[in-house]
Amino acid sequence: MQLTLNGKRALVTGGSRGIGLAIARAFAQAGADVAICARDPGPLAQAQAMLRGTGRNISAHVCDVSQAQEVSDWVAQAQADLGGVDILVNNASGFGRTDDEAGWATSLSVDLMASVRASQAVMPQFLKQGSGNIIHIASISGLKASVRTPPYGAVKAAIMEYAQTQALTHAAHHIRVNCIAPGSIFFEGGTWDVVQKNNPQLYERILASIPSGRFGTPEEVANVALFLASDCASWVTGQTWTVDGGQALN
């Protein structure tokens, strides 16, 4: 089985670091042209330079996905840069932790509504060409109670349900929609890197809860995204793929 995206054009939100960057790199290495966006221009430029090393057409633009117009403008510009769109990965997360107005506003605007708006923005092209692929990056926090991060867990659960609705609505148009629910993923500068430095007790407690005995890597999530984006997953839609080393089983 060969996973290839030759001739495909992929858009990835939050593509300057972590899981988003790993997905963008995996897609480009598999032959896709890729557009990424992020809020911080510095890491975004670095990511673009690294991705261009694959030899593919790489588009990168600053975008605050919590802002509806910026999402719409980015999707339009990305399609113009790549000559169209075949794949959308909604990866950006505000990671709203606190059960208050600020925590809920962050999760709703970034994790939920940005995914809805980006999906709506690519859908006219998907319907016109009679094909398309959307992958939402959810979380195992949406599979059960999320005491430390109530808004984050609730919104990720909403994304999983939305993916099912999208999949059923658009299956006849050959548009597939799936979710990936990662467990605790470690990368330099990421959430668990910060926790390891600032709250080692929490870090060790979470590590002990993972049956596989380690945190996951962005590349392990990207490998699943590559499969779902490829024709090897042509009969897969409306599903949530858990990538967590067994963490959600505890």
PyMOL commands that set and color helices and strands:
alter all, ss='L'
color gray80, all
select helices_A, chain A and resi 18-29+41-52+68-82+101-129+140-142+150-173+191-198+200-208+218-229+231-233+247-249
alter helices_A, ss='H'
color red, helices_A
select strands_A, chain A and resi 9-13+33-38+58-62+87-90+132-137+175-182+240-243
alter strands_A, ss='S'
color yellow, strands_A
deselect
rebuild
show_as cartoon
